[in-house]
Amino acid sequence: MSDGVKKGQHLYHILQTNKLSVSKSTVYRHLKQGYLSVSAVEFPRVVKFKTRKTRPAEYVPRAIKVGRTYEDFLAYTDENEITSWVEMDTVIGCVGGKVILVKLTKSLTL
């Protein structure tokens, strides 16, 4: 790997000529973690990459989660003798943005 970089070859060319069975993203990840003997400066494309911003997860108080477990659901269905129900899962992007319907399942207990 390092010989090809020192010769000025592109990463894709190095992977194809040496028949390495790793993806480019794996090589970039190993480069970032310091597993390779070459530095990021020797790869022209790596220098252009910006680190992705991460947001901290939203805080959800424990009091809101009380009574929302699967065991609570099963207890509710037993108490009210419910034999069938419909579940719908959604994925919400940005707040106020589009919502995707992921799954619609009708479950029956026998």
C-alpha positions as CSV (number, residue, x, y, z in Angstrom):
1,M,0.0,0.0,0.0
2,S,2.6,2.5,1.0
3,D,4.8,1.8,-2.0
4,G,2.0,2.7,-4.4
5,V,1.2,5.9,-2.5
6,K,4.9,6.9,-2.6
7,K,4.8,6.4,-6.4
8,G,1.8,8.7,-6.6
9,Q,-0.7,6.1,-7.6
10,H,-4.4,6.5,-6.8
11,L,-5.9,4.4,-4.1
12,Y,-8.3,2.6,-6.5
13,H,-5.3,1.7,-8.7
14,I,-3.3,0.3,-5.8
15,L,-6.3,-1.9,-4.7
16,Q,-6.8,-3.3,-8.2
17,T,-3.2,-4.0,-9.1
18,N,-2.4,-5.7,-5.8
19,K,-5.8,-7.5,-5.8
20,L,-6.5,-6.4,-2.3
21,S,-10.0,-7.5,-1.1
22,V,-10.8,-4.4,1.0
23,S,-12.9,-1.4,0.1
24,K,-11.7,2.2,-0.2
25,S,-13.7,3.2,2.8
26,T,-11.9,0.5,4.9
27,V,-8.5,1.9,3.8
28,Y,-9.5,5.4,4.6
29,R,-10.7,4.2,8.1
30,H,-7.4,2.4,8.7
31,L,-5.5,5.5,7.6
32,K,-7.4,7.6,10.0
33,Q,-6.8,5.2,12.9
34,G,-3.1,5.0,12.1
35,Y,-2.9,1.4,11.0
36,L,-1.0,2.2,7.8
37,S,2.6,3.5,7.5
38,V,1.6,6.4,5.2
39,S,0.0,9.6,6.5
40,A,-3.2,11.3,5.4
41,V,-1.2,14.1,3.8
42,E,0.1,11.7,1.2
43,F,-3.4,11.0,0.0
44,P,-4.7,14.1,-1.9
45,R,-8.3,13.2,-1.4
46,V,-8.1,12.5,2.3
47,V,-7.0,16.1,3.0
48,K,-10.3,17.4,1.5
49,F,-12.5,15.3,3.9
50,K,-14.2,17.1,6.7
51,T,-15.2,15.3,9.9
52,R,-18.9,14.8,10.2
53,K,-20.7,16.7,12.9
54,T,-22.5,14.6,15.5
55,R,-25.4,15.8,17.6
56,P,-25.9,14.5,21.1
57,A,-29.0,12.3,21.5
58,E,-32.1,14.1,22.8
59,Y,-32.7,13.7,26.5
60,V,-35.9,11.7,27.4
61,P,-36.8,11.7,31.1
62,R,-37.4,8.3,32.6
63,A,-40.8,9.3,33.9
64,I,-42.1,9.5,30.3
65,K,-41.0,5.9,29.6
66,V,-42.9,4.4,32.6
67,G,-45.7,2.0,31.4
68,R,-44.4,1.8,27.8
69,T,-42.6,-1.5,27.8
70,Y,-43.6,-4.6,25.9
71,E,-44.5,-6.4,29.1
72,D,-46.9,-3.5,29.9
73,F,-48.5,-3.9,26.5
74,L,-48.9,-7.7,27.0
75,A,-50.4,-7.1,30.4
76,Y,-52.9,-4.5,28.9
77,T,-53.9,-7.0,26.1
78,D,-54.5,-9.7,28.8
79,E,-56.5,-7.4,31.0
80,N,-58.8,-6.1,28.2
81,E,-59.0,-9.5,26.3
82,I,-57.6,-8.0,23.1
83,T,-56.9,-10.7,20.5
84,S,-55.7,-8.6,17.6
85,W,-54.1,-5.3,17.0
86,V,-52.4,-3.2,14.3
87,E,-48.9,-1.8,14.6
88,M,-47.5,1.1,12.6
89,D,-43.8,2.2,12.6
90,T,-42.7,5.5,11.2
91,V,-39.3,7.2,10.7
92,I,-39.3,10.9,11.4
93,G,-36.5,13.0,9.8
94,C,-36.2,16.6,10.7
95,V,-38.8,18.0,13.1
96,G,-41.6,19.4,11.0
97,G,-40.3,17.6,8.0
98,K,-41.4,14.5,6.1
99,V,-42.4,11.2,7.8
100,I,-42.0,7.8,6.2
101,L,-44.3,4.9,6.9
102,V,-42.0,1.9,7.5
103,K,-44.1,-1.0,8.4
104,L,-47.8,-1.9,8.8
105,T,-48.4,-5.2,10.6
106,K,-51.5,-6.9,11.8
107,S,-50.7,-9.2,14.6
108,L,-53.1,-12.0,15.8
109,T,-52.6,-14.0,19.0
110,L,-54.0,-17.5,18.9
